[in-house]
Amino acid sequence: MNAVKRRVLIAGTFDLIHVGHIYLINEAAKLGDVYVVVATDRNRELFSGERPIIPQEQRLEVIKNIKNVKDARLGRSDNNTLKTVEEINPDIILLGPDQKYSIEILKEGLKAKGLNHIEVKRLKTYYDKYDLHSSSLIKQKIVERYKKNS
């Protein structure tokens, strides 16, 4: 008899896919089937003050086609994160090492919705084998090169 795989939820903008994103997905896959929520352009702008480089539909299509991603969807337009979690009903939520989301606040929200069964973890390690291991570092390199060649 096959055991049912645990559902692992990860979320992010996934702008300019890089090795850190692949690392997060692969680490999540070690825990179970990976479900990804891709931030909408609007919510990313509200959260960080800037829109992603790559439009949301394109970022979603890329994520859906990455090995170890079982399913992916865009975040809600109302940014109701807990409603999305409720719909996916994961066993684990895995936050990236640099995601600015409080585990305590997330756990409180889950408890208030009766979703106490969901384990919340944060990946503690960065994949920094290469210099360009984040979207911001890639963008910075592009700007530097553009300025140098102008």
Secondary structure as GFF3:
##gff-version 3
##sequence-region A 1 150
A	DSSP	beta_strand	7	12	.	.	.	ID=ss1
A	DSSP	alpha_helix	19	29	.	.	.	ID=ss2
A	DSSP	beta_strand	33	38	.	.	.	ID=ss3
A	DSSP	alpha_helix	41	48	.	.	.	ID=ss4
A	DSSP	alpha_helix	56	64	.	.	.	ID=ss5
A	DSSP	beta_strand	69	74	.	.	.	ID=ss6
A	DSSP	alpha_helix	81	88	.	.	.	ID=ss7
A	DSSP	beta_strand	92	95	.	.	.	ID=ss8
A	DSSP	alpha_helix	103	112	.	.	.	ID=ss9
A	DSSP	beta_strand	119	122	.	.	.	ID=ss10
A	DSSP	alpha_helix	135	149	.	.	.	ID=ss11
###
